Amino acid sequence: MSKSLKGMLVDAARKNNRSVNAEVVLRLAKSFGDEVAAVETAYGPSALHEMAADIQALREMAEAFMKARAPRI
């Protein structure tokens, strides 16, 4: 591997709070079109469930906010 490519991997891993190995595995998995496995590899098997729960909570908060801000007719 060239020094410049390794430097880019190290920088990306640092930016994404991952080990260089996790960054490489994630990028390889993505290149084969396996986004779900890539996320699980990078963040752990329960990551998708945690992310889904967070998304649902944010959706509920946004809906409550929009309902409260809706003009009264």
CHARMM internal coordinates of N, CA and C (Angstrom, degrees):
IC EDIT
DIST 1 N 1 CA 1.4521
DIST 1 CA 1 C 1.5294
ANGL 1 N 1 CA 1 C 107.30
DIST 1 C 2 N 1.3059
ANGL 1 CA 1 C 2 N 115.80
DIHE 1 N 1 CA 1 C 2 N 137.63
DIST 2 N 2 CA 1.4646
ANGL 1 C 2 N 2 CA 119.28
DIHE 1 CA 1 C 2 N 2 CA 179.73
DIST 2 CA 2 C 1.5280
ANGL 2 N 2 CA 2 C 110.56
DIHE 1 C 2 N 2 CA 2 C -70.74
DIST 2 C 3 N 1.3159
ANGL 2 CA 2 C 3 N 115.40
DIHE 2 N 2 CA 2 C 3 N 156.92
DIST 3 N 3 CA 1.4654
ANGL 2 C 3 N 3 CA 120.18
DIHE 2 CA 2 C 3 N 3 CA 178.95
DIST 3 CA 3 C 1.5257
ANGL 3 N 3 CA 3 C 111.26
DIHE 2 C 3 N 3 CA 3 C -62.44
DIST 3 C 4 N 1.3348
ANGL 3 CA 3 C 4 N 116.21
DIHE 3 N 3 CA 3 C 4 N -37.45
DIST 4 N 4 CA 1.4684
ANGL 3 C 4 N 4 CA 118.54
DIHE 3 CA 3 C 4 N 4 CA -178.41
DIST 4 CA 4 C 1.5317
ANGL 4 N 4 CA 4 C 111.23
DIHE 3 C 4 N 4 CA 4 C -68.35
DIST 4 C 5 N 1.3319
ANGL 4 CA 4 C 5 N 117.01
DIHE 4 N 4 CA 4 C 5 N -39.90
DIST 5 N 5 CA 1.4695
ANGL 4 C 5 N 5 CA 119.87
DIHE 4 CA 4 C 5 N 5 CA 178.08
DIST 5 CA 5 C 1.5216
ANGL 5 N 5 CA 5 C 110.39
DIHE 4 C 5 N 5 CA 5 C -65.73
DIST 5 C 6 N 1.3330
ANGL 5 CA 5 C 6 N 116.41
DIHE 5 N 5 CA 5 C 6 N -43.46
DIST 6 N 6 CA 1.4646
ANGL 5 C 6 N 6 CA 119.59
DIHE 5 CA 5 C 6 N 6 CA 178.30
DIST 6 CA 6 C 1.5271
ANGL 6 N 6 CA 6 C 110.20
DIHE 5 C 6 N 6 CA 6 C -61.51
DIST 6 C 7 N 1.3409
ANGL 6 CA 6 C 7 N 116.70
DIHE 6 N 6 CA 6 C 7 N -40.48
DIST 7 N 7 CA 1.4621
ANGL 6 C 7 N 7 CA 119.91
DIHE 6 CA 6 C 7 N 7 CA 178.03
DIST 7 CA 7 C 1.5183
ANGL 7 N 7 CA 7 C 111.96
DIHE 6 C 7 N 7 CA 7 C -61.51
DIST 7 C 8 N 1.3444
ANGL 7 CA 7 C 8 N 116.76
DIHE 7 N 7 CA 7 C 8 N -40.25
DIST 8 N 8 CA 1.4656
ANGL 7 C 8 N 8 CA 119.97
DIHE 7 CA 7 C 8 N 8 CA 178.38
DIST 8 CA 8 C 1.5230
ANGL 8 N 8 CA 8 C 110.72
DIHE 7 C 8 N 8 CA 8 C -65.16
DIST 8 C 9 N 1.3369
ANGL 8 CA 8 C 9 N 116.93
DIHE 8 N 8 CA 8 C 9 N -39.24
DIST 9 N 9 CA 1.4694
ANGL 8 C 9 N 9 CA 120.10
DIHE 8 CA 8 C 9 N 9 CA 178.15
DIST 9 CA 9 C 1.5215
ANGL 9 N 9 CA 9 C 111.15
DIHE 8 C 9 N 9 CA 9 C -65.54
DIST 9 C 10 N 1.3131
ANGL 9 CA 9 C 10 N 116.34
DIHE 9 N 9 CA 9 C 10 N -43.97
DIST 10 N 10 CA 1.4620
ANGL 9 C 10 N 10 CA 120.26
DIHE 9 CA 9 C 10 N 10 CA 179.31
DIST 10 CA 10 C 1.5336
ANGL 10 N 10 CA 10 C 109.90
DIHE 9 C 10 N 10 CA 10 C -61.62
DIST 10 C 11 N 1.3217
ANGL 10 CA 10 C 11 N 117.04
DIHE 10 N 10 CA 10 C 11 N -44.97
DIST 11 N 11 CA 1.4664
ANGL 10 C 11 N 11 CA 120.90
DIHE 10 CA 10 C 11 N 11 CA 178.78
DIST 11 CA 11 C 1.5292
ANGL 11 N 11 CA 11 C 111.43
DIHE 10 C 11 N 11 CA 11 C -61.83
DIST 11 C 12 N 1.3368
ANGL 11 CA 11 C 12 N 116.78
DIHE 11 N 11 CA 11 C 12 N -44.50
DIST 12 N 12 CA 1.4635
ANGL 11 C 12 N 12 CA 120.66
DIHE 11 CA 11 C 12 N 12 CA -179.97
DIST 12 CA 12 C 1.5234
ANGL 12 N 12 CA 12 C 111.00
DIHE 11 C 12 N 12 CA 12 C -64.37
DIST 12 C 13 N 1.3286
ANGL 12 CA 12 C 13 N 116.44
DIHE 12 N 12 CA 12 C 13 N -42.63
DIST 13 N 13 CA 1.4657
ANGL 12 C 13 N 13 CA 120.30
DIHE 12 CA 12 C 13 N 13 CA 179.41
DIST 13 CA 13 C 1.5204
ANGL 13 N 13 CA 13 C 110.59
DIHE 12 C 13 N 13 CA 13 C -61.51
DIST 13 C 14 N 1.3088
ANGL 13 CA 13 C 14 N 116.15
DIHE 13 N 13 CA 13 C 14 N -44.41
DIST 14 N 14 CA 1.4683
ANGL 13 C 14 N 14 CA 120.93
DIHE 13 CA 13 C 14 N 14 CA 179.82
DIST 14 CA 14 C 1.5298
ANGL 14 N 14 CA 14 C 110.11
DIHE 13 C 14 N 14 CA 14 C -62.79
DIST 14 C 15 N 1.3271
ANGL 14 CA 14 C 15 N 116.59
DIHE 14 N 14 CA 14 C 15 N -45.04
DIST 15 N 15 CA 1.4658
ANGL 14 C 15 N 15 CA 121.58
DIHE 14 CA 14 C 15 N 15 CA -179.50
DIST 15 CA 15 C 1.5227
ANGL 15 N 15 CA 15 C 111.46
DIHE 14 C 15 N 15 CA 15 C -61.95
DIST 15 C 16 N 1.3464
ANGL 15 CA 15 C 16 N 116.56
DIHE 15 N 15 CA 15 C 16 N -36.32
DIST 16 N 16 CA 1.4645
ANGL 15 C 16 N 16 CA 121.77
DIHE 15 CA 15 C 16 N 16 CA -176.53
DIST 16 CA 16 C 1.5287
ANGL 16 N 16 CA 16 C 113.45
DIHE 15 C 16 N 16 CA 16 C -95.10
DIST 16 C 17 N 1.3302
ANGL 16 CA 16 C 17 N 116.72
DIHE 16 N 16 CA 16 C 17 N 8.65
DIST 17 N 17 CA 1.4727
ANGL 16 C 17 N 17 CA 121.72
DIHE 16 CA 16 C 17 N 17 CA 179.59
DIST 17 CA 17 C 1.5258
ANGL 17 N 17 CA 17 C 112.47
DIHE 16 C 17 N 17 CA 17 C 55.57
DIST 17 C 18 N 1.3411
ANGL 17 CA 17 C 18 N 115.45
DIHE 17 N 17 CA 17 C 18 N 43.67
DIST 18 N 18 CA 1.4552
ANGL 17 C 18 N 18 CA 121.18
DIHE 17 CA 17 C 18 N 18 CA 177.66
DIST 18 CA 18 C 1.5146
ANGL 18 N 18 CA 18 C 109.41
DIHE 17 C 18 N 18 CA 18 C -127.33
DIST 18 C 19 N 1.3294
ANGL 18 CA 18 C 19 N 115.54
DIHE 18 N 18 CA 18 C 19 N 162.23
DIST 19 N 19 CA 1.4605
ANGL 18 C 19 N 19 CA 119.42
DIHE 18 CA 18 C 19 N 19 CA 170.89
DIST 19 CA 19 C 1.5254
ANGL 19 N 19 CA 19 C 107.60
DIHE 18 C 19 N 19 CA 19 C -72.77
DIST 19 C 20 N 1.3189
ANGL 19 CA 19 C 20 N 116.46
DIHE 19 N 19 CA 19 C 20 N 161.87
DIST 20 N 20 CA 1.4615
ANGL 19 C 20 N 20 CA 120.10
DIHE 19 CA 19 C 20 N 20 CA 177.39
DIST 20 CA 20 C 1.5270
ANGL 20 N 20 CA 20 C 109.14
DIHE 19 C 20 N 20 CA 20 C -61.17
DIST 20 C 21 N 1.3320
ANGL 20 CA 20 C 21 N 116.67
DIHE 20 N 20 CA 20 C 21 N -40.59
DIST 21 N 21 CA 1.4632
ANGL 20 C 21 N 21 CA 120.13
DIHE 20 CA 20 C 21 N 21 CA 178.70
DIST 21 CA 21 C 1.5260
ANGL 21 N 21 CA 21 C 110.86
DIHE 20 C 21 N 21 CA 21 C -60.08
DIST 21 C 22 N 1.3261
ANGL 21 CA 21 C 22 N 117.77
DIHE 21 N 21 CA 21 C 22 N -45.95
DIST 22 N 22 CA 1.4648
ANGL 21 C 22 N 22 CA 120.74
DIHE 21 CA 21 C 22 N 22 CA 179.82
DIST 22 CA 22 C 1.5268
ANGL 22 N 22 CA 22 C 110.84
DIHE 21 C 22 N 22 CA 22 C -62.62
DIST 22 C 23 N 1.3304
ANGL 22 CA 22 C 23 N 116.39
DIHE 22 N 22 CA 22 C 23 N -38.03
DIST 23 N 23 CA 1.4702
ANGL 22 C 23 N 23 CA 120.37
DIHE 22 CA 22 C 23 N 23 CA 178.04
DIST 23 CA 23 C 1.5236
ANGL 23 N 23 CA 23 C 110.84
DIHE 22 C 23 N 23 CA 23 C -63.35
DIST 23 C 24 N 1.3361
ANGL 23 CA 23 C 24 N 116.28
DIHE 23 N 23 CA 23 C 24 N -43.54
DIST 24 N 24 CA 1.4732
ANGL 23 C 24 N 24 CA 120.82
DIHE 23 CA 23 C 24 N 24 CA 179.40
DIST 24 CA 24 C 1.5276
ANGL 24 N 24 CA 24 C 110.41
DIHE 23 C 24 N 24 CA 24 C -64.04
DIST 24 C 25 N 1.3336
ANGL 24 CA 24 C 25 N 116.91
DIHE 24 N 24 CA 24 C 25 N -46.20
DIST 25 N 25 CA 1.4674
ANGL 24 C 25 N 25 CA 120.76
DIHE 24 CA 24 C 25 N 25 CA -178.94
DIST 25 CA 25 C 1.5213
ANGL 25 N 25 CA 25 C 110.55
DIHE 24 C 25 N 25 CA 25 C -62.64
DIST 25 C 26 N 1.3329
ANGL 25 CA 25 C 26 N 117.05
DIHE 25 N 25 CA 25 C 26 N -43.45
DIST 26 N 26 CA 1.4592
ANGL 25 C 26 N 26 CA 121.39
DIHE 25 CA 25 C 26 N 26 CA 179.09
DIST 26 CA 26 C 1.5218
ANGL 26 N 26 CA 26 C 110.84
DIHE 25 C 26 N 26 CA 26 C -59.83
DIST 26 C 27 N 1.3223
ANGL 26 CA 26 C 27 N 116.51
DIHE 26 N 26 CA 26 C 27 N -47.68
DIST 27 N 27 CA 1.4597
ANGL 26 C 27 N 27 CA 120.40
DIHE 26 CA 26 C 27 N 27 CA -178.07
DIST 27 CA 27 C 1.5199
ANGL 27 N 27 CA 27 C 111.82
DIHE 26 C 27 N 27 CA 27 C -66.56
DIST 27 C 28 N 1.3131
ANGL 27 CA 27 C 28 N 117.28
DIHE 27 N 27 CA 27 C 28 N -37.02
DIST 28 N 28 CA 1.4706
ANGL 27 C 28 N 28 CA 119.60
DIHE 27 CA 27 C 28 N 28 CA 176.70
DIST 28 CA 28 C 1.5207
ANGL 28 N 28 CA 28 C 111.27
DIHE 27 C 28 N 28 CA 28 C -66.34
DIST 28 C 29 N 1.3299
ANGL 28 CA 28 C 29 N 116.17
DIHE 28 N 28 CA 28 C 29 N -44.95
DIST 29 N 29 CA 1.4670
ANGL 28 C 29 N 29 CA 119.44
DIHE 28 CA 28 C 29 N 29 CA 179.06
DIST 29 CA 29 C 1.5209
ANGL 29 N 29 CA 29 C 110.68
DIHE 28 C 29 N 29 CA 29 C -60.38
DIST 29 C 30 N 1.3352
ANGL 29 CA 29 C 30 N 116.94
DIHE 29 N 29 CA 29 C 30 N -42.21
DIST 30 N 30 CA 1.4653
ANGL 29 C 30 N 30 CA 120.27
DIHE 29 CA 29 C 30 N 30 CA 178.31
DIST 30 CA 30 C 1.5214
ANGL 30 N 30 CA 30 C 111.31
DIHE 29 C 30 N 30 CA 30 C -62.71
DIST 30 C 31 N 1.3155
ANGL 30 CA 30 C 31 N 116.87
DIHE 30 N 30 CA 30 C 31 N -37.72
DIST 31 N 31 CA 1.4629
ANGL 30 C 31 N 31 CA 119.51
DIHE 30 CA 30 C 31 N 31 CA -178.20
DIST 31 CA 31 C 1.5194
ANGL 31 N 31 CA 31 C 112.12
DIHE 30 C 31 N 31 CA 31 C -65.72
DIST 31 C 32 N 1.3174
ANGL 31 CA 31 C 32 N 116.52
DIHE 31 N 31 CA 31 C 32 N -23.10
DIST 32 N 32 CA 1.4624
ANGL 31 C 32 N 32 CA 120.67
DIHE 31 CA 31 C 32 N 32 CA 176.72
DIST 32 CA 32 C 1.5264
ANGL 32 N 32 CA 32 C 111.36
DIHE 31 C 32 N 32 CA 32 C -94.95
DIST 32 C 33 N 1.3365
ANGL 32 CA 32 C 33 N 117.00
DIHE 32 N 32 CA 32 C 33 N 6.44
DIST 33 N 33 CA 1.4553
ANGL 32 C 33 N 33 CA 121.39
DIHE 32 CA 32 C 33 N 33 CA 174.44
DIST 33 CA 33 C 1.5095
ANGL 33 N 33 CA 33 C 114.43
DIHE 32 C 33 N 33 CA 33 C 81.87
DIST 33 C 34 N 1.3116
ANGL 33 CA 33 C 34 N 118.64
DIHE 33 N 33 CA 33 C 34 N 16.66
DIST 34 N 34 CA 1.4563
ANGL 33 C 34 N 34 CA 120.82
DIHE 33 CA 33 C 34 N 34 CA -177.96
DIST 34 CA 34 C 1.5274
ANGL 34 N 34 CA 34 C 109.63
DIHE 33 C 34 N 34 CA 34 C -105.34
DIST 34 C 35 N 1.3231
ANGL 34 CA 34 C 35 N 115.80
DIHE 34 N 34 CA 34 C 35 N 74.08
DIST 35 N 35 CA 1.4608
ANGL 34 C 35 N 35 CA 121.46
DIHE 34 CA 34 C 35 N 35 CA -176.02
DIST 35 CA 35 C 1.5321
ANGL 35 N 35 CA 35 C 112.15
DIHE 34 C 35 N 35 CA 35 C -64.52
DIST 35 C 36 N 1.3225
ANGL 35 CA 35 C 36 N 118.09
DIHE 35 N 35 CA 35 C 36 N -39.83
DIST 36 N 36 CA 1.4639
ANGL 35 C 36 N 36 CA 120.83
DIHE 35 CA 35 C 36 N 36 CA -178.36
DIST 36 CA 36 C 1.5155
ANGL 36 N 36 CA 36 C 110.04
DIHE 35 C 36 N 36 CA 36 C -64.09
DIST 36 C 37 N 1.3328
ANGL 36 CA 36 C 37 N 116.71
DIHE 36 N 36 CA 36 C 37 N -47.45
DIST 37 N 37 CA 1.4663
ANGL 36 C 37 N 37 CA 119.82
DIHE 36 CA 36 C 37 N 37 CA 178.90
DIST 37 CA 37 C 1.5235
ANGL 37 N 37 CA 37 C 110.46
DIHE 36 C 37 N 37 CA 37 C -63.74
DIST 37 C 38 N 1.3254
ANGL 37 CA 37 C 38 N 116.55
DIHE 37 N 37 CA 37 C 38 N -34.24
DIST 38 N 38 CA 1.4563
ANGL 37 C 38 N 38 CA 119.95
DIHE 37 CA 37 C 38 N 38 CA 179.75
DIST 38 CA 38 C 1.5178
ANGL 38 N 38 CA 38 C 110.83
DIHE 37 C 38 N 38 CA 38 C -64.01
DIST 38 C 39 N 1.3155
ANGL 38 CA 38 C 39 N 117.21
DIHE 38 N 38 CA 38 C 39 N -44.54
DIST 39 N 39 CA 1.4647
ANGL 38 C 39 N 39 CA 120.77
DIHE 38 CA 38 C 39 N 39 CA 178.98
DIST 39 CA 39 C 1.5187
ANGL 39 N 39 CA 39 C 110.14
DIHE 38 C 39 N 39 CA 39 C -64.67
DIST 39 C 40 N 1.3211
ANGL 39 CA 39 C 40 N 116.87
DIHE 39 N 39 CA 39 C 40 N -44.28
DIST 40 N 40 CA 1.4638
ANGL 39 C 40 N 40 CA 120.00
DIHE 39 CA 39 C 40 N 40 CA 179.74
DIST 40 CA 40 C 1.5200
ANGL 40 N 40 CA 40 C 111.20
DIHE 39 C 40 N 40 CA 40 C -63.49
DIST 40 C 41 N 1.3212
ANGL 40 CA 40 C 41 N 117.12
DIHE 40 N 40 CA 40 C 41 N -39.21
DIST 41 N 41 CA 1.4579
ANGL 40 C 41 N 41 CA 120.92
DIHE 40 CA 40 C 41 N 41 CA 178.98
DIST 41 CA 41 C 1.5154
ANGL 41 N 41 CA 41 C 110.52
DIHE 40 C 41 N 41 CA 41 C -64.80
DIST 41 C 42 N 1.3146
ANGL 41 CA 41 C 42 N 116.13
DIHE 41 N 41 CA 41 C 42 N -43.46
DIST 42 N 42 CA 1.4577
ANGL 41 C 42 N 42 CA 120.43
DIHE 41 CA 41 C 42 N 42 CA -176.12
DIST 42 CA 42 C 1.5237
ANGL 42 N 42 CA 42 C 112.69
DIHE 41 C 42 N 42 CA 42 C -73.36
DIST 42 C 43 N 1.3199
ANGL 42 CA 42 C 43 N 117.87
DIHE 42 N 42 CA 42 C 43 N -36.34
DIST 43 N 43 CA 1.4534
ANGL 42 C 43 N 43 CA 120.52
DIHE 42 CA 42 C 43 N 43 CA -170.85
DIST 43 CA 43 C 1.5239
ANGL 43 N 43 CA 43 C 114.98
DIHE 42 C 43 N 43 CA 43 C -117.62
DIST 43 C 44 N 1.3105
ANGL 43 CA 43 C 44 N 119.01
DIHE 43 N 43 CA 43 C 44 N -8.14
DIST 44 N 44 CA 1.4532
ANGL 43 C 44 N 44 CA 121.72
DIHE 43 CA 43 C 44 N 44 CA -179.32
DIST 44 CA 44 C 1.5115
ANGL 44 N 44 CA 44 C 110.94
DIHE 43 C 44 N 44 CA 44 C 106.44
DIST 44 C 45 N 1.3375
ANGL 44 CA 44 C 45 N 116.39
DIHE 44 N 44 CA 44 C 45 N 157.95
DIST 45 N 45 CA 1.4566
ANGL 44 C 45 N 45 CA 120.69
DIHE 44 CA 44 C 45 N 45 CA -173.26
DIST 45 CA 45 C 1.5221
ANGL 45 N 45 CA 45 C 115.48
DIHE 44 C 45 N 45 CA 45 C -62.56
DIST 45 C 46 N 1.3115
ANGL 45 CA 45 C 46 N 118.32
DIHE 45 N 45 CA 45 C 46 N -27.99
DIST 46 N 46 CA 1.4681
ANGL 45 C 46 N 46 CA 119.46
DIHE 45 CA 45 C 46 N 46 CA -177.77
DIST 46 CA 46 C 1.5261
ANGL 46 N 46 CA 46 C 112.43
DIHE 45 C 46 N 46 CA 46 C -91.13
DIST 46 C 47 N 1.3176
ANGL 46 CA 46 C 47 N 117.31
DIHE 46 N 46 CA 46 C 47 N 1.58
DIST 47 N 47 CA 1.4641
ANGL 46 C 47 N 47 CA 120.93
DIHE 46 CA 46 C 47 N 47 CA -174.63
DIST 47 CA 47 C 1.5191
ANGL 47 N 47 CA 47 C 112.37
DIHE 46 C 47 N 47 CA 47 C -58.74
DIST 47 C 48 N 1.3207
ANGL 47 CA 47 C 48 N 117.51
DIHE 47 N 47 CA 47 C 48 N -44.14
DIST 48 N 48 CA 1.4633
ANGL 47 C 48 N 48 CA 119.81
DIHE 47 CA 47 C 48 N 48 CA -177.61
DIST 48 CA 48 C 1.5234
ANGL 48 N 48 CA 48 C 111.65
DIHE 47 C 48 N 48 CA 48 C -64.46
DIST 48 C 49 N 1.3191
ANGL 48 CA 48 C 49 N 117.60
DIHE 48 N 48 CA 48 C 49 N -38.09
DIST 49 N 49 CA 1.4666
ANGL 48 C 49 N 49 CA 120.56
DIHE 48 CA 48 C 49 N 49 CA 178.54
DIST 49 CA 49 C 1.5271
ANGL 49 N 49 CA 49 C 110.32
DIHE 48 C 49 N 49 CA 49 C -66.51
DIST 49 C 50 N 1.3299
ANGL 49 CA 49 C 50 N 116.51
DIHE 49 N 49 CA 49 C 50 N -41.33
DIST 50 N 50 CA 1.4570
ANGL 49 C 50 N 50 CA 120.40
DIHE 49 CA 49 C 50 N 50 CA 178.75
DIST 50 CA 50 C 1.5239
ANGL 50 N 50 CA 50 C 110.64
DIHE 49 C 50 N 50 CA 50 C -65.29
DIST 50 C 51 N 1.3400
ANGL 50 CA 50 C 51 N 116.28
DIHE 50 N 50 CA 50 C 51 N -42.16
DIST 51 N 51 CA 1.4552
ANGL 50 C 51 N 51 CA 119.93
DIHE 50 CA 50 C 51 N 51 CA 178.87
DIST 51 CA 51 C 1.5219
ANGL 51 N 51 CA 51 C 110.86
DIHE 50 C 51 N 51 CA 51 C -64.21
DIST 51 C 52 N 1.3259
ANGL 51 CA 51 C 52 N 116.99
DIHE 51 N 51 CA 51 C 52 N -41.15
DIST 52 N 52 CA 1.4687
ANGL 51 C 52 N 52 CA 120.52
DIHE 51 CA 51 C 52 N 52 CA 179.07
DIST 52 CA 52 C 1.5199
ANGL 52 N 52 CA 52 C 110.82
DIHE 51 C 52 N 52 CA 52 C -62.98
DIST 52 C 53 N 1.3195
ANGL 52 CA 52 C 53 N 117.42
DIHE 52 N 52 CA 52 C 53 N -40.53
DIST 53 N 53 CA 1.4616
ANGL 52 C 53 N 53 CA 121.08
DIHE 52 CA 52 C 53 N 53 CA 178.51
DIST 53 CA 53 C 1.5294
ANGL 53 N 53 CA 53 C 110.40
DIHE 52 C 53 N 53 CA 53 C -64.96
DIST 53 C 54 N 1.3312
ANGL 53 CA 53 C 54 N 116.55
DIHE 53 N 53 CA 53 C 54 N -41.54
DIST 54 N 54 CA 1.4635
ANGL 53 C 54 N 54 CA 120.20
DIHE 53 CA 53 C 54 N 54 CA 177.85
DIST 54 CA 54 C 1.5225
ANGL 54 N 54 CA 54 C 111.28
DIHE 53 C 54 N 54 CA 54 C -63.52
DIST 54 C 55 N 1.3229
ANGL 54 CA 54 C 55 N 116.39
DIHE 54 N 54 CA 54 C 55 N -42.15
DIST 55 N 55 CA 1.4620
ANGL 54 C 55 N 55 CA 120.91
DIHE 54 CA 54 C 55 N 55 CA 179.53
DIST 55 CA 55 C 1.5284
ANGL 55 N 55 CA 55 C 110.30
DIHE 54 C 55 N 55 CA 55 C -63.22
DIST 55 C 56 N 1.3167
ANGL 55 CA 55 C 56 N 116.62
DIHE 55 N 55 CA 55 C 56 N -42.64
DIST 56 N 56 CA 1.4685
ANGL 55 C 56 N 56 CA 120.51
DIHE 55 CA 55 C 56 N 56 CA 179.00
DIST 56 CA 56 C 1.5251
ANGL 56 N 56 CA 56 C 110.69
DIHE 55 C 56 N 56 CA 56 C -62.72
DIST 56 C 57 N 1.3299
ANGL 56 CA 56 C 57 N 116.32
DIHE 56 N 56 CA 56 C 57 N -43.13
DIST 57 N 57 CA 1.4663
ANGL 56 C 57 N 57 CA 119.78
DIHE 56 CA 56 C 57 N 57 CA 179.45
DIST 57 CA 57 C 1.5297
ANGL 57 N 57 CA 57 C 110.59
DIHE 56 C 57 N 57 CA 57 C -63.09
DIST 57 C 58 N 1.3206
ANGL 57 CA 57 C 58 N 116.80
DIHE 57 N 57 CA 57 C 58 N -42.32
DIST 58 N 58 CA 1.4685
ANGL 57 C 58 N 58 CA 120.05
DIHE 57 CA 57 C 58 N 58 CA 177.73
DIST 58 CA 58 C 1.5239
ANGL 58 N 58 CA 58 C 111.58
DIHE 57 C 58 N 58 CA 58 C -64.63
DIST 58 C 59 N 1.3265
ANGL 58 CA 58 C 59 N 116.72
DIHE 58 N 58 CA 58 C 59 N -39.03
DIST 59 N 59 CA 1.4624
ANGL 58 C 59 N 59 CA 120.84
DIHE 58 CA 58 C 59 N 59 CA 178.07
DIST 59 CA 59 C 1.5302
ANGL 59 N 59 CA 59 C 110.09
DIHE 58 C 59 N 59 CA 59 C -61.47
DIST 59 C 60 N 1.3196
ANGL 59 CA 59 C 60 N 116.80
DIHE 59 N 59 CA 59 C 60 N -45.43
DIST 60 N 60 CA 1.4597
ANGL 59 C 60 N 60 CA 120.68
DIHE 59 CA 59 C 60 N 60 CA 179.83
DIST 60 CA 60 C 1.5252
ANGL 60 N 60 CA 60 C 111.42
DIHE 59 C 60 N 60 CA 60 C -63.61
DIST 60 C 61 N 1.3250
ANGL 60 CA 60 C 61 N 116.74
DIHE 60 N 60 CA 60 C 61 N -40.32
DIST 61 N 61 CA 1.4627
ANGL 60 C 61 N 61 CA 120.19
DIHE 60 CA 60 C 61 N 61 CA 177.99
DIST 61 CA 61 C 1.5270
ANGL 61 N 61 CA 61 C 110.46
DIHE 60 C 61 N 61 CA 61 C -64.29
DIST 61 C 62 N 1.3222
ANGL 61 CA 61 C 62 N 117.31
DIHE 61 N 61 CA 61 C 62 N -42.67
DIST 62 N 62 CA 1.4694
ANGL 61 C 62 N 62 CA 121.24
DIHE 61 CA 61 C 62 N 62 CA -179.97
DIST 62 CA 62 C 1.5198
ANGL 62 N 62 CA 62 C 110.60
DIHE 61 C 62 N 62 CA 62 C -64.62
DIST 62 C 63 N 1.3264
ANGL 62 CA 62 C 63 N 117.37
DIHE 62 N 62 CA 62 C 63 N -42.21
DIST 63 N 63 CA 1.4642
ANGL 62 C 63 N 63 CA 120.76
DIHE 62 CA 62 C 63 N 63 CA 179.27
DIST 63 CA 63 C 1.5272
ANGL 63 N 63 CA 63 C 110.81
DIHE 62 C 63 N 63 CA 63 C -64.10
DIST 63 C 64 N 1.3263
ANGL 63 CA 63 C 64 N 117.32
DIHE 63 N 63 CA 63 C 64 N -41.10
DIST 64 N 64 CA 1.4635
ANGL 63 C 64 N 64 CA 120.61
DIHE 63 CA 63 C 64 N 64 CA 178.68
DIST 64 CA 64 C 1.5249
ANGL 64 N 64 CA 64 C 110.55
DIHE 63 C 64 N 64 CA 64 C -65.25
DIST 64 C 65 N 1.3162
ANGL 64 CA 64 C 65 N 116.39
DIHE 64 N 64 CA 64 C 65 N -40.43
DIST 65 N 65 CA 1.4614
ANGL 64 C 65 N 65 CA 120.88
DIHE 64 CA 64 C 65 N 65 CA 177.93
DIST 65 CA 65 C 1.5171
ANGL 65 N 65 CA 65 C 110.71
DIHE 64 C 65 N 65 CA 65 C -62.90
DIST 65 C 66 N 1.3316
ANGL 65 CA 65 C 66 N 116.66
DIHE 65 N 65 CA 65 C 66 N -47.48
DIST 66 N 66 CA 1.4634
ANGL 65 C 66 N 66 CA 120.63
DIHE 65 CA 65 C 66 N 66 CA -178.78
DIST 66 CA 66 C 1.5215
ANGL 66 N 66 CA 66 C 110.83
DIHE 65 C 66 N 66 CA 66 C -64.00
DIST 66 C 67 N 1.3180
ANGL 66 CA 66 C 67 N 117.15
DIHE 66 N 66 CA 66 C 67 N -38.31
DIST 67 N 67 CA 1.4585
ANGL 66 C 67 N 67 CA 120.81
DIHE 66 CA 66 C 67 N 67 CA 178.64
DIST 67 CA 67 C 1.5247
ANGL 67 N 67 CA 67 C 110.67
DIHE 66 C 67 N 67 CA 67 C -64.61
DIST 67 C 68 N 1.3161
ANGL 67 CA 67 C 68 N 116.58
DIHE 67 N 67 CA 67 C 68 N -41.41
DIST 68 N 68 CA 1.4739
ANGL 67 C 68 N 68 CA 121.32
DIHE 67 CA 67 C 68 N 68 CA 179.63
DIST 68 CA 68 C 1.5299
ANGL 68 N 68 CA 68 C 111.26
DIHE 67 C 68 N 68 CA 68 C -67.63
DIST 68 C 69 N 1.3171
ANGL 68 CA 68 C 69 N 117.07
DIHE 68 N 68 CA 68 C 69 N -30.61
DIST 69 N 69 CA 1.4727
ANGL 68 C 69 N 69 CA 121.54
DIHE 68 CA 68 C 69 N 69 CA -177.23
DIST 69 CA 69 C 1.5293
ANGL 69 N 69 CA 69 C 112.60
DIHE 68 C 69 N 69 CA 69 C -91.23
DIST 69 C 70 N 1.3309
ANGL 69 CA 69 C 70 N 117.98
DIHE 69 N 69 CA 69 C 70 N -6.95
DIST 70 N 70 CA 1.4627
ANGL 69 C 70 N 70 CA 121.00
DIHE 69 CA 69 C 70 N 70 CA -177.79
DIST 70 CA 70 C 1.5180
ANGL 70 N 70 CA 70 C 109.72
DIHE 69 C 70 N 70 CA 70 C -65.14
DIST 70 C 71 N 1.3192
ANGL 70 CA 70 C 71 N 116.11
DIHE 70 N 70 CA 70 C 71 N 140.25
DIST 71 N 71 CA 1.4660
ANGL 70 C 71 N 71 CA 118.41
DIHE 70 CA 70 C 71 N 71 CA 178.44
DIST 71 CA 71 C 1.5242
ANGL 71 N 71 CA 71 C 110.77
DIHE 70 C 71 N 71 CA 71 C -64.52
DIST 71 C 72 N 1.3056
ANGL 71 CA 71 C 72 N 115.38
DIHE 71 N 71 CA 71 C 72 N 140.50
DIST 72 N 72 CA 1.4622
ANGL 71 C 72 N 72 CA 121.39
DIHE 71 CA 71 C 72 N 72 CA 179.14
DIST 72 CA 72 C 1.5322
ANGL 72 N 72 CA 72 C 108.05
DIHE 71 C 72 N 72 CA 72 C -81.02
DIST 72 C 73 N 1.3163
ANGL 72 CA 72 C 73 N 115.66
DIHE 72 N 72 CA 72 C 73 N 129.90
DIST 73 N 73 CA 1.4766
ANGL 72 C 73 N 73 CA 119.44
DIHE 72 CA 72 C 73 N 73 CA 179.56
DIST 73 CA 73 C 1.5138
ANGL 73 N 73 CA 73 C 108.86
DIHE 72 C 73 N 73 CA 73 C -111.84
END
COOR INIT
IC SEED 1 N 1 CA 1 C
IC BUILD
